[in-house]
């Protein structure tokens, strides 16, 4: 059974800092890995998706890397802003049989960026 | 922007009542998921469908929960009878055939008193 772990559980940083969120998964036979953002009381917004054959994806100040063999991904946020405050969730999708596309989520990292 | 639409947005009901949540996936997406989110358990997969056929509902309490896709534009999640422990936010998500990219709805916040 796939298990996804995110470290740290919570992070508080001053505005302007570069930061790294970590995600690890136990079964490397994934189809893709996705990072989501969730604001309080809201749904999930997809930030970046990395296919299993890729090593990284970038969008603006966000960069996500994937090391499938070691079961790890990192989300790098450059020059953090108060508007980045949210919960960040990592999810992996399976690539086999009837579980194809099924997402397993980590517990999330609660990020607070203070001015 | 294409979006996944969930109704109702909020639902408060008494224990023992039937609850039905609805989801309209993005047109053309053939994979639909139902997730439940609680503080303790995080996001848990309840059921998912591909081309309207149920693929996995192992995360769903079978005695009280049921999920269906009567047509390609509607997915439903029903709880009967509801219990206080069912209080959570229920999310629907859809994805295209390639499952490259998932779109989540805004969720239904269920409170069972």
Interface residues (C-beta under 8 A of the other chain):
Chain A: X31 X32 X34 X36 X42 X43 X44 X45 X46 X49 X51 X89 X91 X93 X98 X99 X100 X101 X102 X103 X104 X105 X106 X107 X108
Chain B: X31 X33 X35 X42 X43 X45 X48 X50 X55 X56 X91 X93 X95 X99 X100 X101 X102 X103 X104 X105 X106 X107
